[in-house]
Amino acid sequence: MANLPTCFTRAEALADGWSARRLDAAVLGGRLERIVPGLYADADAWSTMPPWDRHRAIARTASRTTPDAIISHASAAALLGLPMPPHPPQLATLTLLDDSRTSREDSWRRFHRGATPPSHVWIRKGTPFLDPARTVVDCLRDMRPGDALAVVDAALRRGLVTSAGLAAMREHQRRWPGIAVADLLLALADGRRESWLESVSAYVFASWEAPPGVPQVVVRDEHGRFVARVDVGWEGLGVVGEADGRGKYLLDAPPDVGQEEAAARKVVAQGVRESRLRDLGLEVLRWETADVLGRQEEFRERWESALGRARPDVVTARFECSCCARPPTDCASATRTDRFRGS
């Protein structure tokens, strides 16, 4: 299989000199994994690939074998390295270059239609896909809202897109399905968020009509001394929030320290940090992935309880934006989409 990529079609194998009988024998013998009828992968390599790496491999295969379509939507976002939900979609997503043509999805490809000028196409390492601005707005229209917000937040943070570029792409797609949802998400987008969980959480809070919090706020005491940087702050409410994915506790762990010990050390440090925040009069709310995905009712009750306990009138903390050290409402960052807010 040296001449074949990790994931390949039956037609590619036959063109490489394989026979149909040899393919079937390799599947029965465990050398090949039949992903779906007509699509194969090296069994050993496939078994160790993370789910989204598998999805990217399938998308590249779809691009190679579907010359009139180009990788788009969630598949293009995955190729760009933008944050994705834990589980990828079953189908690779492509956009047909001929807008007048229709094509039915099959067991591993989903096709979209939409006017695609050459300027919307990127080619990286031989793989063509839609450029970041087009990909982001496509995702805003097509993906689950929280996941889509994570895509646009990360694209802004990494400088892959600008507010002006997104506005131009939104105008290009102004009559396309789902554009109203895209507008709502663009009004929420903020490149200061640093993780998928932070972005999904922001969408959940917005769905409750909670006041918007400011991402990645630096908290200082009354003397201006640094206390903490929190994932989100509601200065007027006297509340700060921490979105705690397990990976957060393993970042920067010393190489000679096991994962469990590293996590335990982080938990202890977080407890000390939280005490310092409470000493400044702040109410601290913590949550994890399961809260925003499966326990939203309970999570909302905890949020409302935190608001009830908070006493903003006694808070002595000072908040500032982590990216520019200005007051949180006066952020100078280019990773925001203020032009979409208040509309």
N, C-alpha and C positions, 0 to 999 in steps of 0.2 A: 504493500500500500504506500510505498515511498512517493509515488507520483500523484497521490490523491490527498486532498486536504482532510482534516479530521472529520468533517461532515461533508457528504457528497451524495449526489443522486444516482439512481440506477443507470441513467443515460451516461453520466460521467464515468462510471465504472466500466460500462461496456465499451465506451470510446477508448478507455485506457487498456483494453485487452482482456478484461474479465469476461467470463461467460455467465449466462444466467444460472447455470448449474453450479458454477463455482461460488457465486454470490450466495445462493441458498445454502450451500454447504458451509460457508464461512459463518452464516448466521446460526445454523444448527450447531456448529462447533464452538460457538462463543467468541470467535474472533471479531465478528461484526455485530453491532447493535442496529436492529431495524427500528428506527425512530418512529416512522409511519411508513405505510406502503410506498416504496420508491425512494425512500430517504434513509441513508445509512451513516454509521460512524464507526471509527475504530473503537471497539468495546472497552479496551483498557483505558484509553484516553478519556472516553466519554464518561466512564463511571466515576472519575475523579474530578470532573469539571463542575464548578459551582453553577447553579441554575441559570444565572444571567450570562455566564460565559457560553453556556450551551445555546442560549437564545441568540447571542451575537454570532455564533458559528452558523446557526440556521439562517439568520438574516443575510450573512455573506453568501451562503449557498444560494439563497433566493435571488440575490442580486446577480450572481454569476449566470444563473440559468433562466432568468427572466429579463431579456435584454430591453424590453419596452417598459420596464418599471424601475423605480429607484427606491432605496430604503428610506422610510419616513416614520413619523410619529414616534411611538415608544421605542421601536427598534433603532431609529436614528439617534434618539436621546441616549440609549444604552451605548451605542458606538462612540458617542461624544463623552462618555464617562459621567453623565449626569446621574444624580441619585434616583434609584428606582425602588419600588415597593419590594417586600421580601420575595414575592413569587412573580415570575414573569408571565406574560400572556402566552397561551399555547401557540399562537400564530405569529409569524414574522409579518411586520406591516410594511407595505410598499405602496407607492403612489404611481399610477400609470402616467407615463409621459404623454400619451395621446389622450387628451381629455375627453374625446368623443367615444372612446372605446370602453366597453364594459367587460368585466371579467369576474367570474364567481370565485370566491375563496375556496381553497381546497383544504386538505387535512393539515397543512403547515404554512399556508400563506393567506394573508388577508389583503385585499386590494382596495385602495382609495382612488378617487378621481379629484382633480383640481388643476387649474391652470398653473403650469410650472415653467416659467421663463428660465433660460440658461443661467441667469444670475443667482437662482435659488439652489443651484447644484454645487456640491463640494465633492472633490475626489481626494481621498486620503489613503495612501498605501494601496492604491489600485481599486479601492472600493468606493463607488459613488453613493452619496446619500444627500439628503436635503440639508441646507445650511442651518446654522444654529437658530436664527430668528424664525425661519419657516418652521423648523422642528418644534421650537418652543410654542408657537401659536397653534400649531397642529395638535400638540399635546394638551394645551389648555382647552381645546374644543372637544377632545376625544377621550382623554383619560379621566379616571376618578379625580374629583377636584383637589383633594389633599395631595395626591401623588403629583398632579400637574403643577400645583403650587411649588412643590419641592423642586421640580424641573426648572421653572423660571427663576426661582430664588438662586439656585446654584449657577445657572447660566449668567445671571447678573453678577454674582460674586466673583466668578472666574473671568469676567470680562468678555465672555463669548457673545453677549448681546448688550445693547444699550436701550435705554428707554425710547430714544428716538427711532432706533431700528425696529423695535417691537411695535411702535405706533404705525410705522410705515407698513409693516407686514399685516397688522390688524386691518388697515385700510384696504390692502390687497384682498383680504378675506372677508370683507365687510358683509357680504351676502351669503356666506357659507354656513352650513349647519353648526350650531354650537357656539357662535360668536358672542352671544349674550353672556354665556357662562364664562367665556374667555375674558370679557370685559370686567366681570366681577372679580376674577382672580388677578388680573393685572392691577386692579385697585388695591389688592392685598399684598402684592409682591414686594419683597424687600431682600436685597442681596446680603444683608448683614446676618441673616440666619445661616447656621453652619451645619445643619443636618436635615435629613429627611424627616426625622421625628419632630424637630422644631417647626418645620413648614406644615406638616400635617396637623400639628397641634394648633397652629395659628388659624388654619381653616376651621377646625372644630370650634375654637373660641368665637370666630366670626359667625359661625352658624347659630351660636347661642345669642348673638347680638351683644356680646361682651365688648367693653371698650377695647380698642386696639392697644396692645402692649408694644413696647419698643424692644427689638431684639438686641442681645449682647450688650447689656448695659453695665457700665462700671459703677460700682457703689463705693463711695468714700464716706468717712465719718465727718463729724462737724468740723474737724480740724484739717480736712482735705487729705487724710491718709487713706491709702488704698485698703479696702476690705475684701472685695470680691468682684468678679465679673459673672453676672448671672445671665441665663439664657433669654429671659424676658423680664421686663419691669413695667409695672403700672404705677408710675410715680404718684399720680393724684389719688390712687386708691390705697397706697401704702402696702402693696403686695409685690413680691418678686416670685418668679417661677423657674423651675429647673426641670428640663426634659431629660430623663435619665435612662438612656439605652445602656445595656451592659458594657458595650464596647468603650463607652466613655470612661469606665473605671480601669480599663486596661491600656489606655494611651500612655505613652512615655514610661511604661514599666521597665525597670532595670532588667537586662538580659538574664541575670542570674536569679531572678525572682519569678516563682511560678504564678500562673494566672490567678489562682484562688487567693494567694497571699497578696498579690498586687491589688486585686479587687478589695480585699479586706482593708488594706492600708488606705485606699481611696475613700472607703466608706467612713473610716474613722476621721480622716481629714475633712470630709464633707460635713460630718457632725460638728466639728469645731468651727468650721466656716459658717454653718447655719446658725450656731449660737451667737456668733458675732453679728450676723445680720439681724437676728431678733433683738439683740442688745440695742440696736439702732431704732427699734420700734417697728421693724418690718415684719409682715406676715409672710412666711415661706411656704409655697405650694410645690410639691413634687409629683411627677407622674412618669409613667413608662409607656412603652409601645402598646401593651395590652389595654391600657386605660383609654387610648384614643381609638383603638380598633374594635374592642369588644366590651368595654365597661364604661361606655360614655355616660350612662345615666348616673352611675355611682360617682364617676369623675366630676360630673356637673354638680352633684350635691356637695362634693368636697370643695369645689371652686366657690360655690355660694356660701359655704360655711367659712371659708377663708376670708371672703369679703365681709361677712358678718363680724368676724373677730378683729379685723383690721381697724387700726386707729390712726389714720393718716395725720391727724392733728398732733400726735406725739412723735412722729418720725423725725429723727435728727440726721438721717442719711442724706447725702447729696448724690444725685444721679448725673452721669455724663455718658455721651455716646462713645463706644469703644473704638470707633474708626477715626474720629476726628476730635475727640475730647471736648466737643461742644455740648450744650444742653441737649437732651435727647430729642426734643421737638425741633431742633435747629440743625439737624445733621446735614453736613455738606457732601455726603457720599454720592457718587454717581451711580450707585447700585440700587437706587430707589426708582419708583415709577410714579412720582407725584402727579404727573400730567394726567394719569387715569383716575385720580382720587377726587371725590367731590363732584363727579359727573353723574 
